[in-house]
Amino acid sequence: MVKMTTGDDSGTPPGDGADHPTGESLDRLTENLATVETLTKRLVEVMSRRKPHSPSIDAPSQELFAKAASAYWTEMVHNPAKIFEHQLSFWSSSVKHFMEAQQALASGKFKAPEDPGPRDPRFKNPLWDTHPYFNFLKQQYLINAQGIRQAVEDVADLDPVEKKRLNYFAGQIVEMMSPTNFLATNPDALERAVATEGMSLVKGLENLIADLEAHDGELVVRLADDTAFEMGNNIATTPGSVVFRNRMLELIQYKPATETVKEIPLLIVPPWINKFYILDLKAQNSLIKWLTEQGYTVFVVSWVNPDENYADVGMEEYVEEGFLTAMGEVRKICGTKKLNVVGYCIAGTTLALTLSLMKKRGDDSVNSATFFTALTDFSDQGEFTPFLQNDFVDGIQGEIEKDGYLPSYLMSRTFSFLRANDLVYQPAIRNYMLGETPPAFDLLYWNGDGTNLPGKMAVQYLRQLCQGNAFSGDGLDLMGQRLHIKDMDVPLCAIACETDHIAPWKDSYRGVQMMGSNDRTFIMTQSGHIAGIVNPPSKKKYGHYINPDMTLDPDTWKDTGTFHEGSWWPTWDAWLRPQSGRDVPAREPGDSTHPVLAPAPGTYVAIKAR
């Protein structure tokens, strides 16, 4: 294996002497690189199939940058000393860095400076600190990144929303330009290429082409080995049956794990942005399995993966043909007048709408409601602010008008770029530069198994709820009623996650405060949008906070609340159990009017997004 080295203090070039590749190695390297020509033809072919989309969904309108430039120059006119100070600091750092590198080379010592610069998890390879070339690149990149951030910070007299967007997109540029993202400036990739005689580059290109072919020329970086999982075999394995199906959903009833169960059944409605089996990844972390073991009759909705035939499906259909229909079928099967309902993420938002509608209609069949990481008040758009302005939403609406639905990769890309280093650049480096097979990781597999969104519903959600904040404002007009967050009066429990960047816990808390129920419980668990929810007691991992005083502001609620070690699941169980009635004999899935249509996890879950 050929090693990259910085040589010694005598000025010996890196890799001198015994580290030179043999003629045979060079021949194999040449052969492997020649394979790239064949792969390039496949690359050109798949890229030719790529359907163009509106550039407005890739970047903000030029108006944002024009306003930023105008504000920057206005600041320079009114406060030139501040601007010059920051500019001179950047120039001084850059020139000083260049001169230090020149002096090191002039001294004949081919080595990095004694101070390798600040630590950054992207630069783990020792060569970033010890090799003068890579160290120079790293340090200059960090200087440039700081210069860009400071320039954005210097922009004054800019609308707060536009300032937030400018910060986000400037950060995206900074992350994209990291030297780790380019083959010629990534020592890990270069070392691997030499060590494998170019095979890592061949495999990397094969991985890149496979990802492009899977999405008709759109690049969606694969996060997990999708050949490692089989639905119903090693993922989504809790025993159960599909007992009802319509064009919107399959209703799964799970096999009881106890001799008796609670009388009032539990219906879990997951988001339709992803698939339900996040709650049933494997036996060790399956909330669905755990709930059956606690003696609940558990039903779960598995949503259809919509295509162009669902263009006219809106929030109305998700409420009527989804929530209300599923609730009715659950009560028929169990022979009860009441049921408990859970809504996760966007399904939690829609559960709130449904409860408001049911209140207007005089329907009191929901005994209690639980919300997992759900937003009902969108007055603060949080990290999604850059994407919820008119230029982006207009672009999304234009794409929807062409196809009738919002493709899953657009939603996936948006979520991924909120954590670009972890979900885009690092996986791309591993897959395409190092030629590695993505890991067999169930959570990442689920994350890549996305769904489309019906056109009408997506526009309603973005325009009326996210942008207009109608539900917690003046009210949302839907299905002949004006729905408002205050309409909900059933006992409710909400679980939010401390580091959730999709549904920030403080925003979730604020929404729960607005709800009309006199019986409200709020649980804030550690970790994020997924790991905070999928947190089984056996892991003894993330703890949670509770505080019965819902009149407090979020920070005071947390500071004066009680912290409990371990999973929130038993705490929720202690709240849910009194809402669930007496013990009755365990129920097998289905009944005479609801025959078993398919074993869990059903058929809708297997439909892949196009």
N, C-alpha and C positions, 0 to 999 in steps of 0.2 A: 504494500500500500504506500502511496506517495503521501508524505506529510507536508503541510505548509509550515514553514518556520520563519522566524525573524532573523535567523543567523546569529552571529555573536558580535561583540563590541569591536572586532577587527574590521568590520565592514563586509564580511562574507555574505554574498547574495543569498536570499532565502532558497532553501531546497538544493543547495550546492552539494556536489559529491555523490554520496551513496543514495541520496533521495531522488536522483534522476530516474524517470521511468525508463523501462527497458524498451527495446525496439518492438518486442512482441506486445507489450502493453500499449504502445502507441498505435500499433496496427489494430488492436481490438477497439481502442478509443475511436479511431477513424471509422471502423466498421459501424460502431454504434451510432456515431454522429451522422453517418450516411443514411441511417434508418429515418432520420428526421425528415429527409426529403419526401419519403413516402407518406409520412404522417402529415406533412405540410399540405399535401394534396387533399387529405381528408379534412384538414382544418379549413382550407379554402372552400371546400364543398359545403360544410356545415354552416359556415358564415354566410354563404350565399342564400341560405334558407331563412336567415334571420329577418323577422318582420320589423320594419322600422316603427318606432313609436315617437310620440311627441317629445321633443327635447325639454319641454317644460316640466316633465316629471324626473329629469336628471339633475336639474340645477335651478336655482331661483332666477327670476327675470333679471335682466340687466339693470332694471330700475333700482334694485337693492344696492348694487355696487356703485351705481351713479350717485345715489344718495349718500353712501358711505364716503365716496371720494369728495363730494361736495362738503360734507360735514368735517372731514379731515382737513381740507384746505381752509375752511372757515376757522377751525381751531388754530391752524398755523398762523393765520392773519392776526387773531386776537391774542394768542399766547405762543408766539414763536419760540420763546426760550424753552418751554416744555418740550416742544417737538424736536428742536435742535439737540436738546439734552439726550433724548432717547435715540435719535439718529446717530449722534456721535458715539454713544455707548455701543451701538451695534457695529458701527464702522471700526471703532477702537478694538472691540473684541475680535472682529474678523481679521484685521491687519495684524494684531498681536499674535493671533493663532497662526497666521501664515508665516510671520517672521520666525516664530519658534520652530516651526517645521523646517524652514530654510536653514536655520542655524544648526539644527540637528543633522541635516544632510551634509552641510558644509564641513561639519566636524569629522565626517567620515564614519560616524557611528549610526548604523542603520537600525535605530530603535526609537520607540515611542518616548514621549516626555515622561518625567517622573510622576507627574500628576495626570492620570489617564482621563480625568473629567468625571462628571456626575454619573451615577448609576442609573440604568434604565433596563427594565426587564427584557426589552427587545434585543439588547446587546449583551447576551450571556456568554457568547463565545469569547474565550480569553484573547483572541486576536484583536478584538475591538480595543483592548487596552494595551497590548504588547506590540502589535504590528503598526509601524508608523503610518502606512497607507490607510488602513482601516480606522486607526485612531483619529487621523486627520478628518476622514469622512464623518465619523461619528460626532466629533466635537463641533465641526462646522455645521452639521445638520442641526444639532441642538442649539447652536447660536442663532441660526436662521429661524428655527421654530420659535425661539423666544422673541426674536425680532418681529415676527408676524403677529404673535399674540400681543406684544406691546403696542404695535401699530393699531390693532383692533381696539385695544383698551383706550388708546388716545382719541378714538373717534367719539366726540361729544355731540350734543344736540341732535341725537338720533333717537327716533321713537324706540322705546324699550323692546317692543316686539322685533323690530328690525335689527336692533343691536344684538338681541339674542340669536337671531338668524345668522347675522354676520359672524358672530362668535362660533356658531356651529359649523358653517361652511368653511371658515378659515381653518378650524380644527381638522376638518376632513382633508383639506389640502395638505396640512402639516403631516397628518398620519399617512396619506398616500405617498408623499415624497420621501419617506424614511428610506435610507440606503438598504435596509434589510429587505425591501420589496423588489430589489433589482438584482439579477443574477451576478452582474459584474462587480457589485458592491456588497455581496453577501458571502462572508467567508464560510458559513455552514454549507451553502449550496455549492461553492467552488470546491471545497474539500470533499464533499460527497461525490461530485462529478469526477474528480481525479481518482478517488478511491474505488469507484465502481466502473472506471474506464468509460464514463459517459452514459452508462445504463440508467443512472438516476434521472438524467435529462430526458432520455427516451421514455421512461415510465411516466415522468412528469407530464410530458407532452401528450401521452396517451390518456392520462387522467384528465387533462384540460379538454381534450377533444371529446372524451366521453361525457363530461359535464355539459359541454356545449350541445352535443347531440341529444342529450336528454331533455333539453329545453329549446330546441329549434334555433340554436345560435345565441340564445341569451345565456350569459354566464351566471350561474348560480353555484357557488362553491359548495361541493358536497362535504358535509361535516362528519358523516358517519358511514361506515361500510354497510350499504343497504342490502348486501347479500348475506349478512350475518343474522338477519331477523326474519322470522316467519310468523305472521299474524295467527294467533291462536295456538302456536307451538311454543315459542320462547318469549313471546310478548303478547299482552292482552289475553291472559290465560285463565282468568277466573271463570269457573263454570257458570253458564247461563244460556238463555235462549232469546231469540227475537220473537216477540209475541204480538207485534203489530207493526205495520209498515204503511206509509203513504208516500207521496212524492217528495215530502220534506224530510222525513226521518224514519229510522227504525227504532222501535222501543225494545230495549233489552231488559228482561227480568232475570236477576241472578239467583242461582240455586241457593237455598238457605244452608247455613253452616251450623245452625243450632236447632234443637228440637222445638223450641218455641220462639216466636218473634213478637216484636211490638205490633200492636193492632194497626196503627196508622203508618202507612207505607212512606218511603222516602224516594222522591224523584230527583235525580241529579241531571241538570241541563248544562252541558259544557259549551264553550264558545264554538262557533262554526268557522272561525278563522283557522283553527287547527282541529285535530281529531280527538275524540273522547278518551283514547287510551293513555293519555298522560296520567290519568287516575288509575291505570291498571298496567303499568309498564312490566312489572314482574312481581312475583308473590311477596318478596321482601318489602316492597315499597308501594303496594297497591292499596289505595284508600278504599276502593270498592270491595276488595277481599276483606279488609279489616272491618268494614261496616257490617258485612254479612256475619262476621265472627262476633260482633257485638249484639247480634240478635235483631237486626233490621231487615225488612223486606226492601231490597234495593232495586230500583229501576234507573236506567241511564238512557238518555237520548243519544243516538248516533246520527248526526246530520248527513244529508246527502251532499255530495261534492258537485255544486252546480256548474252548468255550462251555458251556452247561448240560449237554450230553451227556458232558462230561468230569468231572462232579462227583465221581465215585468214583476218579478217577485220582490216585494218590499218588506218593511218591518211589519206590515199588517199580516202577511202570510206567516212570518215567523211567530207572531203572537197567536193567530187563530189556528193555523194548521200545524203549528209547532207546539207552543206551550199549552194552549187551552185544550187541544186535541190529546196531547200526551197525558195531561192531568186527568181528563175524562176517562181515558182508557185505563189508567192506573186504578182509579176508583172503581171502575166496573170490575176489573179483574179481582181486586181485593174485597169488593163488597163494602166499601167504606164511604162515608160522606165527606171525609176529610183526608188530606195528605199534607206532608211536609215537602218543601221544594228548595233545591239549591240551584243557584245560578252562578256560573264561573265567568269572570271577565265580561265580555260583551253580552254573554247570556245573563249575567247578573244585572247589567243595565236594562236588558229587555225584560227580565223578571220584574223589575221595578215598574216598567211601563205596563206590564200585564196585570200586576196587582192594583195599579191605579185604575185600569179599565174595569177589572172585576169589581172594585169598590163602586164605580159608577153604575155597573149593571146589577148590583145587589148580590153578587156571587161571593159567598164566604167559605168556599170549600178549601181554601189554603189555611192550614192550621198554624204554620210558622214558615218563615222564609230565612234562608241563609245565603249570604253573598260572599263569594270568594273573589278577592282582588277586583272588585267592581267599582266603576266610576258612575256616579249619577249627576254630579255637578262638574261641569267642564269650564268653569270660569277661569281656571288656571290650566293651560294646555301642556304645561311641563315640558318635557324633552321633545314632545311632538310638535311644539310650536313652529319649528322650521317647515313642517310639512302640512300644516293646517291653515296656510294662507291661500288667498285666492289663486295665485299663479300656479301653485301645485295642484290644488283641488280642481281648477279649471282643466289642467292637463290630464288628471285622472278621469274626469268626467268625459273628456274627449276620447280617451282610450275605451271607456265603457260604451260610448255611443257606437264605436266601430264593431265591437265584439259582443256586446250585450252582458258582459261580466268583467269583473276586475281579476286579472290573472294572479294566481297565488304568488308568483315570483316577485311581483311588484310589492306586495305586502311584506313578503319575506325579506326583500332587499331593504325596505325601510326599517324594519326591526333590527336587521343585522348591522346596518350602518350606525345605529345608536351605540353599538359596541363593536366598532369596526376592527380594532386590533384583534379582539378575541374571536369574532365571528366571520371576518372576511380575510384580513391580511395574513394572520398566522396560519389559518387552515390552507390558504392559497400557497403560502411558502412551503408548507409540509407536502401538500399534494402535488404541486406543479414544479417546484424547484428541487425538492429533495426526493421526489418520486415515491413518496410513502403512500400506502393504502390508508384511507381514513380509519379511525378506530371503530371497533365494534361497541358503541356506546348507545344504550337504549334511549336516553334522553335526547341526544343529538340526532338519532334516527327519527324520533318523533318530530323534532324541530324541523327536519327537512321534508316531512310528509305533509305538505301544506294543502290548503283548499282554496278554490276560487270563491269570489263573493258575487252574488247576483247584482246586476247593474243598478236597479232601482234602489235596493236596500243599501248599497254602498254609498250612493249619493245622499239618500235620506240621513244616514248615520253621520256622514261628514258634514253636510250642510246644516241640518237641523239640530243635531245633538252636539257634535264637537264644536262647530263654528258658532251656531246660534245659541247654544246652551238653553234651548227652549224648555226642557223638562223641569229644570230647577229655576227657570226664569218666569216668563209669563204663561207657560204651559205649552204642551205639544199637542197639536191637533192631529188625531189619529183615530180612524174607524168611527167617525161621527162623534167623538168625545174630545174634550180638552183635558189632557192628562197632566197631572202635576205631582211632583215628588211628595208633597204633603198629604196626598190622598192615601198613602199606605198606612194601615193601622194594625197590621198583624204583628205578633211577636217576631222579632227579627234578631239575627246574629250576623255580624260582619267580620270577616277575617281579612286583614290587610298585611302586607309584607314590608318590613322596614327599609329595605334597599330596592324596592320595586321601582323600575324606571318606566314601566308601562302604565301602571295604575298607582301612583305615589300614595303612600299610606295617609298622608295628611289630607290629600284631596278626597280619598275614600271616606275618611273620618268626617270631613266637612259635609259630604253628601248624606251620611247617616244622621248627622245632627239635624238635617232639614226634614227627615222623614217624619211622618205623622204619628208613628207608633209610640205608645207610652212604655212599651217593653222592648228596650234596645240594649244589646250587648255588643261590645266591640273588643276584638282580640287583635293585637298587633304582634305578628311573629317575626323573628329574625330572618334574614336572608331575603331573596328576591322573588319575582313573580311566579317562578316555577318551584325552585328549591324550597321556598318558604311554605308552599302548599303541600308538596310531596315530601313530607317530613315525618316518617313513621316513628312511633315511640321506641321501637327497637334500636334505632340509630343513636338515641340519646344525644342529639346534636343541637339543633337550634332551639332556643328558649322563646318565651312569649310574654307579652305584657297584657294585663287586664286592669280596668279601672271603671267602676260603675258610674262615675260622675261624667255624664256626656255633655255637661254644660261648659266644660273647660275648653280652652284653646288646645290645639294638638300637643304643643310642647309641654304645657302644664299637665295635660292628661298623662303623658308618658312619664314625666318627672315625678308625679305623685302616685303613679300606678304601682302595681305589684308585679315584680318579675318572677316568672316561674321557669325553672329549668326544664328542658325537654320539650317534646312535641305538644302542639296545641290540640291534637286530635282528641285526647281524653277530656280536655276542658270543654271542647265542643260537645262531645258525647254526654257529658254531665248536664249541659244545657238542653240538648236535643231529647234526651230520654224522657223528661217530664212532659214534653210536647207530643209524645208518641203513644200514649194510651196504655192499656193493659197488655198482658201477655196472651197470645193466642197460638194455636198449633201452627207450625211452620208451613209456608205455602210453597208448593212446587210451581215452576213457571207456567203461565198460561191457565186457561180454563176451557170449558166446552165451546165457548164462542171465540176464544183466542188461541187457536192451535199454534204449536211451535212451527215457525217458518224457517228457522235456520239456527244452528248453534251460535253462541257468542264467539267472536265479536261481531258477527253478522256480515252482510255483504256490502253495505254502503261504505264501510270503513276501508274497503279494499280499492275503492275507486280513486285513481290517481288524478291529480290536477294536470290539466293540459297546458 
